Each structure stands twice: as structure tokens, then as C-alpha cells.
Amino acid sequence: MYGSIFMARPELEDQPSLHIAATHDEDDDSVDSNYDEPLQALESGATGGGSPSQKLSTAGVKATLESERYDADTIREEFKTYQHLLPRPEQLLQQQHSFPLLRTKIEENNVKLPRFLRYKSEGGIKPHHALCCLLLSEYEAKKEERKRSCRGPSWVQILTFGALHRQINNPAAFIRDQFDRVAPVIPTDVVTPHALRKKIKNRGLPVPNYFLDPEDGKQFPPHIALLVTLQDGEKESQRLNSILYSLAFSLFAVVALLLRIVLEVIGGAGAIWGGAECFGLRNATNNDDWRWFSVAIGVLCFARFITLHIPQMEDEGDILGPAGPWSLRLPVRLRAVCDHPFHYFVRALPPSKPSAKKVD
């Protein structure tokens, strides 16, 4: 028996809450994390029944697993006890430490396991449940903050007339951004990861990478997403926000962009000009004609360059890594930025905004 998350009806409580309660939902076939005991027989994959969900305002949502006395504050307090044992955020994302490996590392240091790294028989909470709990609390806080503050458009939006937006290269910010887009359609009852993905897809929304099927190349485990989010703002994540790193990679991306323009645009025009002379087609009598022909080819090459490299909505997900550039090892990160220098600075997908309502 394990817990399920559901939303208390607003007419019964002053402040709706996200609960965990005892139920028989058969979520044992999930392979998104090693939640079940090793070598234990898995039950058949029927989705457990749950009470019908209602359309709820999230204005008073409190992300709390109250019946289990587990909430976002508890998750953060637990984090302080094992924080010093964890690899840096980029190492977690790049190596994707498994559920058992992290358990072993913490147990070997005689530190109490957090509940999202315990097995079901130990009173554990599934990692993606704990992740939703933490991110929902932040989602509500951001919504209240937006009401109090009014932010103008970024310089990227101004220069591109709203077509492009600043890129998100911080992994924790990337994780939160993906969640904020689907937060209003997160089911009020706990469902299997497969059902959760289906619910999100049926609303026409992109599934966050940490909720994807583990067989998907863009997926990274929910317990990794949770740990990286908890590490945000701590000393181990300072490298991610380093000004020196940002300047170095920004310069690298600018050089990569200029080289691509030289090779793919100027190179095309130059190839026509030089090729015409090489084959004896261009001489003093027709230089001007070939010059204009080369310029025309250069314009076509520039149009091709824009078509290939300007960010599109469909690019989001893994073009610079499953959680941004830091989720890739340095050599792969450099290659990704070389391949997509524009994407290091800008994206087509607008920033996520907390919704006023939570829908089923």
C-alpha cells in the first residue's frame, strides 16, 4: 500500500491541499525509478481508480502530502542532511546516478534516507510525486510574485519584435520552466507515469523531459530533476551561474556563429565567384555580371542559413541537452553550441506563465 496525491475540495477546506492517502492504485509497473524492491514480482499494469477530478483554482493550492506529513519544506529539510554527499548538479545530469546508487552512497555515510529514495515497504514516496510536490509549491509562490511585480519585455523580445526570447541555460530553471507549462493539467489524483504523460499530451502540451518514458533519449530520471532543483542556489550550483563561464561560452557561441556565416553564406557566394574564374567563365568583360550572380547566390545561402538556424517552437527539449547545456559533458556541450549557436542565446518558446486555473 502506498500513497496517492489528491486535491482537497475547495468547498470542504479553506485552502485546498495536495494530499497523500492510503489507496490501492496499481502503479507498481512504473520503470521511471527503482521504487520497488529488487527482484520483486511486478503486478499487472492496471490503473487504479480515483475520484473524479474537478476544475480547481490553484490560488490556494498548498503542495503538501499532509496525511504523510511530507511537504516541500520537509523535502528541503531532508536535503540538508545529505546535501554534502551529492555530486554537483552537472554531474548528476550527465551521469544520471541511479536510484540504488544514490541510496547506497547515502546509507554508507550513515545518513537517513530521504523518503523519495526509500522503497515502498520502507514508507517511501515515489520520486515524481515528491518532485511535483516541490515544484507545485514553487509554482504557487511564483504566481503570487507575478501579481506583485510587473516585468517588461527582455531586450531579446524588443529586438526581435516578440518573436524570440532569452534562452534558459540553467538546469534548475529549465526544469521549472517545463513543469510550469503543464502544472495546470497535472491530475488531482495520483496516476502512473504513463497516464500522466497521456494527460499532458491530450492537452497539446510538451511532456517535461523528466516525465518522459525512460526509453526516450531525452529523458532524465525524476529523482535527478528533484535533486538538481534542490541544489539550485546552493554552493554546489555556483558554477552554473558563473559570470566567467557565461562570458566564455557566450564568446565561443558568437565565434561559432560568425564562422558558420563565413562558411555557409559568404563561402557560397565566394565559391561562385572563384569557381567562375577557375573554369574560365569569368573575365574582365563580365566581372560585374558574375559579381551580381555571386551576390544573388549569397542571398539564397543567407536565406538557407536563417531557415536552418533560427530557433523554432519544436526545437525545445534536447537541442542543447535534456536540461540545457550543463546536462552534457564539456566536449559534447561545445559540439552542441557549435551546431546551434543561436540557441545558446535565444529560444522561440515564450517564458512560461502560471495559469490562473487548474484544470482536470
C-alpha positions in Angstrom: 0.0 0.0 0.0 1.4 3.4 -0.8 0.2 7.0 -1.0 -1.8 8.9 -3.6 -1.9 12.6 -4.3 -5.2 14.3 -4.5 -6.6 17.8 -4.1 -9.0 18.5 -1.3 -12.3 20.0 -2.5 -12.3 23.8 -2.0 -15.8 23.7 -0.5 -14.6 21.5 2.3 -11.4 23.3 3.2 -10.4 27.0 3.2 -7.1 26.1 1.5 -7.0 23.2 -1.0 -4.1 20.9 -0.4 -2.3 18.2 -2.2 -2.6 15.0 -0.1 -1.2 11.5 0.0 -3.6 8.9 1.3 -3.7 5.2 1.5 -5.0 3.6 -1.7 -4.5 0.5 -3.8 -3.6 2.3 -7.1 -1.5 -0.2 -9.0 1.5 1.9 -10.0 3.9 -0.9 -9.5 4.7 -1.3 -13.2 6.5 2.1 -13.4 10.1 1.8 -14.5 10.7 5.6 -14.1 12.5 4.8 -10.9 13.6 1.8 -8.8 10.8 2.3 -6.3 10.0 -1.4 -5.8 12.2 -3.9 -4.0 14.8 -5.5 -6.3 13.7 -8.8 -8.0 10.2 -8.4 -6.6 7.4 -9.6 -8.9 5.6 -6.7 -10.5 1.9 -6.5 -10.6 -0.1 -6.1 -13.8 -0.4 -2.6 -15.1 -4.0 -1.7 -14.4 -4.5 1.9 -13.5 -6.2 2.3 -10.1 -9.5 4.1 -9.7 -9.7 7.5 -8.3 -12.3 10.1 -7.5 -13.3 12.3 -10.5 -11.2 15.5 -10.7 -12.7 18.9 -10.6 -11.6 22.2 -12.1 -9.9 23.9 -9.2 -8.4 27.3 -8.7 -4.8 27.0 -7.8 -4.7 30.3 -5.9 -4.8 28.4 -2.6 -3.0 25.2 -3.6 -0.6 24.1 -0.9 1.7 21.4 -2.2 1.6 19.2 0.8 1.5 15.4 1.3 -0.3 16.2 4.6 -1.5 12.7 5.6 2.0 11.5 5.4 3.4 14.7 6.9 5.5 15.3 3.9 5.6 18.6 2.1 8.0 20.9 0.2 9.5 22.2 3.4 10.2 18.7 4.7 11.8 17.8 1.4 14.1 20.8 1.7 14.9 20.0 5.4 15.8 16.4 4.4 18.0 17.7 1.7 20.3 19.5 4.2 21.2 16.1 5.8 22.6 14.5 2.7 23.4 17.6 0.6 27.2 17.3 1.2 27.2 13.7 -0.2 25.8 14.6 -3.6 27.7 15.2 -6.8 27.4 18.6 -8.4 24.3 19.3 -10.4 26.0 18.9 -13.8 27.5 15.6 -12.7 24.0 14.4 -11.7 22.6 15.3 -15.0 25.5 14.0 -17.1 25.9 10.7 -15.3 22.3 10.2 -14.2 23.1 8.4 -11.0 20.6 5.6 -10.5 18.2 5.2 -7.6 20.1 2.3 -5.9 23.5 4.1 -6.4 22.3 7.2 -4.5 20.7 5.1 -1.8 23.9 3.2 -1.3 26.0 6.3 -1.2 23.8 7.9 1.5 23.5 4.7 3.5 27.3 4.2 3.5 27.6 7.5 5.3 25.1 6.6 7.9 22.7 9.3 6.8 18.9 8.8 6.9 17.5 8.3 3.5 15.1 10.9 2.2 11.6 9.4 1.6 11.8 9.7 -2.2 14.8 7.4 -2.1 13.1 4.7 0.0 11.4 1.6 -1.2 7.6 1.3 -0.9 8.0 -1.2 2.0 10.1 1.5 3.8 7.3 4.1 3.6 8.8 5.7 0.6 7.3 8.4 -1.7 7.7 8.0 -5.4 10.3 10.5 -6.8 7.9 12.0 -9.3 5.3 12.6 -6.6 7.9 14.4 -4.5 9.1 16.4 -7.5 5.5 17.5 -8.2 5.1 18.5 -4.6 8.2 20.6 -4.6 7.6 22.3 -8.0 3.9 23.0 -7.2 4.9 24.9 -4.1 7.3 27.0 -6.2 4.7 27.4 -8.9 2.3 28.9 -6.4 5.0 31.2 -5.0 5.9 32.5 -8.5 2.3 33.1 -9.3 1.9 35.3 -6.2 5.2 37.1 -7.0 3.9 37.8 -10.6 0.9 39.5 -9.1 3.1 41.9 -7.1 5.6 42.6 -9.8 5.4 43.8 -13.3 8.2 42.9 -15.6 8.7 44.4 -19.0 9.9 42.6 -22.2 13.5 41.5 -22.4 16.0 43.1 -24.8 15.7 39.9 -27.0 12.0 40.3 -27.3 12.4 44.0 -28.1 15.0 43.4 -30.8 13.0 40.5 -32.4 9.6 42.1 -32.0 8.5 39.4 -29.6 9.4 36.5 -32.0 12.3 35.3 -29.8 13.1 35.1 -26.1 16.1 34.7 -23.8 17.4 31.1 -23.6 17.3 29.2 -20.4 20.7 27.6 -19.7 20.4 26.9 -16.0 19.3 23.3 -15.4 17.0 24.1 -12.4 15.4 26.9 -14.3 14.9 24.6 -17.3 13.2 22.0 -15.1 10.9 24.6 -13.5 10.0 26.1 -16.9 9.0 22.7 -18.3 6.9 22.0 -15.2 5.2 25.4 -15.1 3.8 24.8 -18.6 2.0 21.6 -17.5 1.2 22.5 -13.9 -2.4 23.4 -14.6 -3.1 20.0 -16.1 -1.3 17.8 -13.5 -4.1 15.4 -12.4 -5.5 15.9 -8.9 -5.2 12.2 -8.3 -2.0 10.2 -8.5 -1.7 8.3 -11.7 1.0 6.2 -13.3 3.7 8.0 -15.3 2.2 6.6 -18.5 -1.2 8.1 -17.6 0.5 11.4 -16.6 2.2 11.6 -20.0 -1.1 10.9 -21.7 -2.9 13.5 -19.8 -0.3 16.2 -20.7 -0.3 15.1 -24.4 -4.1 15.2 -24.6 -3.9 18.8 -23.6 -1.5 19.5 -26.5 1.4 20.4 -24.2 5.0 19.2 -24.3 5.8 16.5 -21.8 8.7 17.6 -19.5 11.8 15.6 -20.1 11.8 14.1 -16.6 8.3 12.7 -17.1 9.1 11.1 -20.5 9.4 7.3 -20.9 12.8 6.1 -19.7 13.4 4.6 -23.2 13.2 8.1 -24.7 16.7 9.6 -25.4 15.6 13.0 -23.9 14.5 11.6 -20.6 16.4 12.0 -17.3 15.1 10.5 -14.1 12.7 12.5 -11.8 14.8 11.9 -8.8 17.7 13.6 -10.7 15.4 16.5 -11.5 14.4 16.8 -7.9 18.0 16.8 -6.6 19.1 19.4 -9.2 16.2 21.6 -8.2 17.1 21.3 -4.5 20.7 22.2 -5.3 19.8 25.4 -7.1 21.1 28.4 -5.2 23.4 26.3 -3.0 27.2 26.4 -3.2 27.4 23.3 -5.4 25.4 25.1 -8.1 27.5 28.3 -8.1 29.5 27.2 -11.2 26.3 27.1 -13.2 25.8 30.8 -12.7 29.4 31.8 -13.0 29.9 35.0 -14.9 33.3 33.7 -16.2 31.6 30.6 -17.6 28.8 32.6 -19.2 31.3 35.0 -20.8 33.5 32.2 -22.1 30.6 30.2 -23.6 29.0 33.3 -25.0 32.2 34.2 -26.8 32.5 30.7 -28.0 28.9 30.8 -29.3 29.5 34.1 -31.1 32.7 32.9 -32.8 30.8 29.7 -33.8 28.0 31.8 -35.3 30.4 34.0 -37.2 32.3 31.0 -38.6 29.0 29.5 -39.7 28.1 32.7 -41.5 31.5 32.7 -43.2 31.3 29.1 -44.3 27.6 28.8 -45.2 26.8 32.3 -46.5 30.0 34.1 -47.7 31.5 30.8 -48.7 28.6 30.1 -51.0 28.9 33.5 -52.7 32.7 33.1 -52.9 32.5 29.7 -54.4 30.5 31.0 -57.3 33.0 33.9 -57.8 36.1 31.8 -57.5 34.7 28.8 -59.4 33.7 31.0 -62.4 37.3 32.3 -62.6 38.8 28.8 -62.2 36.8 27.4 -65.1 37.5 30.4 -67.3 33.9 31.6 -67.2 34.7 35.0 -65.6 36.9 37.6 -67.3 37.3 41.3 -67.5 34.3 41.7 -69.8 31.7 40.0 -67.5 33.1 40.7 -64.0 30.0 42.8 -63.0 27.6 40.1 -64.1 29.3 37.4 -62.1 29.6 39.7 -59.1 25.8 40.2 -59.1 25.3 36.4 -59.7 27.6 35.7 -56.7 25.6 38.2 -54.5 22.3 36.5 -55.5 23.7 33.1 -54.5 24.9 34.7 -51.2 21.4 35.9 -50.6 20.0 32.4 -51.2 22.7 31.0 -48.9 21.7 33.5 -46.2 18.0 32.5 -46.5 19.0 28.9 -46.1 21.1 29.9 -43.1 18.2 31.6 -41.4 15.9 28.7 -42.2 18.2 26.2 -40.7 19.4 28.1 -37.6 16.7 30.4 -36.3 15.1 28.8 -33.3 11.6 27.2 -33.7 9.0 26.1 -31.2 9.7 22.5 -32.0 13.3 22.8 -31.0 12.6 22.7 -27.3 13.5 19.6 -25.4 17.0 18.5 -26.1 18.7 20.6 -28.8 21.3 21.8 -26.3 20.8 18.8 -23.9 17.9 17.3 -22.0 18.2 20.0 -19.3 20.2 22.6 -21.2 24.0 22.7 -22.0 25.0 21.7 -18.4 23.4 18.3 -18.9 26.1 17.5 -21.4 29.8 16.7 -20.9 32.1 19.6 -21.9 33.2 18.1 -25.3 29.5 17.3 -26.2 28.4 20.7 -24.8 30.9 22.5 -27.1 29.7 20.5 -30.1 26.1 21.3 -29.3 26.8 25.0 -29.1 28.8 24.8 -32.4 25.9 23.1 -34.1 23.3 25.5 -32.7 25.0 28.8 -31.7 21.8 30.8 -32.0 20.1 28.5 -29.5 22.6 29.3 -26.8 21.2 32.9 -26.7 17.6 32.7 -27.7 14.6 30.4 -28.0 11.3 30.6 -29.8 9.2 29.3 -26.9 8.0 32.2 -24.7 8.5 32.1 -21.0 6.0 30.0 -19.0 3.4 31.9 -17.0 1.5 30.5 -14.1 -2.1 29.9 -15.0 -5.0 31.3 -13.1 -6.8 28.0 -13.0 -6.1 24.4 -12.5 -8.0 22.1 -14.9 -8.5 18.4 -15.0 
